[in-house]
Amino acid sequence: MDFQPDPALEEIDAEARRLASAFDDDYWRTRDSQHEFPWAYYEAFASNGWIGVLVPPEYGGVGLGVQAAGTLLRAVASTGGAMNAASTLHLSIFGMAPVIHHGSEEMKRKYLPPTATGELHVSFGVTEDDAGTDTSRIRTTARRVGDHWVVNGKKVWNTKAQQAQKILLLARTAPREEGKRPFDGMTLFLADMDPNHVEIREIEKLGRNAVNSNEVFLNDLPVSADDVVGEVGRGFYHILDGINPERIVIAAEAVGIGRRAIECATRYACERVVFDRPIGRNQAIAHPLADSHAELEAADLMWQRAAWAYDHGRPDVGALTNMAKYRAGEASFRAADRAMQTFGGFGYAREYDVERYWREARLMRIAPVSQEMALNYIAEHVLGLPRSY
């Protein structure tokens, strides 16, 4: 087993940090408080070719793997932008994975080049408020009408829907009870965000406010038959090529946010003097920060192992992905919470930014899948315990 750092990944990390360093905490504090999409930041990465990190070279991308994408996003999350910075980029990076793996050649040639350049923004339309984590019970439907489909329904928590021209949309094309398995009968579409048929309502939320989350209402949305991704009725299985990379890069981002929080807390603990000595000399401050650092290092290894498994087509990628997401989510939030505690009252003040990291790290324990569902997967598919739901 070789733990020697990969020079190519080190170069990605260094370049990501170089680009991100031009956007300091003031920039992100302002974007977050004003709910303003960070276009300048997005364009800085798009113009340098990083949006296409997963897109194959024949379609204008760099053609690297999920480990490279995770390295990039861990680096940007470890800067002042934290989850806002990562979310600005990550859906554009991993969201089109189902098209890369299952789209027709015509679809790839039409949509992957503008994805790689950052010109095409795509939202991910899977989650519904009625179904929650039980995706098999989504109610959005698509019916065939001549040479196209007509979609009706509602999606929630659509990231960047306000910027997106297309939506990767999962809809039922056959009733659940007609399939051999609950996830049969769903089809994935790369649909237009046609304002005549799509209504977008922003969801007010705790954090990551520079990047919008939305409800999306679909009213007789026409979708060309050419915009079906993969096979009709196999859509759920196709989105797994987006879901696993998403959870892996989320884990990488969680590590980045946790590291940023510990870095700021450590610096403050060295500088802040109370009772004639720096507070970092007190073990009540030092030990929690050291413990979180160790947890983050372990989580960092976990997401990289999951990324390696995905890039090499390993059958255990689902288990590794859920373990990585779980461990990184826990470590990230604990690090941010301990950082806030280190700052004391000032940790609650916006000017020190730790409260922003805390708000964004909390998301990692909920999205894109809850910690409880990750544990359910591990219990059933790794330990062989009876299914609990």
Secondary structure, DSSP 8 states (H G I E B T S, - for coil): ------HHHHHHHHHHHHHHTTS-HHHHHHHHHHT---HHHHHHHHTTTGGGSSS-GGGTS----HHHHHHHHHHHHTSTTHHHHHHHHHHHHHTTHHHHHHS-HHHHHHHHHHHHHT---EEEE---TTTTT-GGG---EEEEETTEEEEEEEEEEEETTTT-SEEEEEEESS-GGGSSSTTTTEEEEEEE--TTTEEEEE---SS-TTS-EEEEEEEEEEEEGGGEESSTTBHHHHHHHHHHHHHHHHHHHHHHHHHHHHHHHHHHHHH-EETTEEGGGSHHHHHHHHHHHHHHHHHHHHHHHHHHHHHTT-TTHHHHHHHHHHHHHHHHHHHHHHHHHHHGGGGGSGGG-HHHHHHHHHHTTTSSS-HHHHHHHIIIIIS------
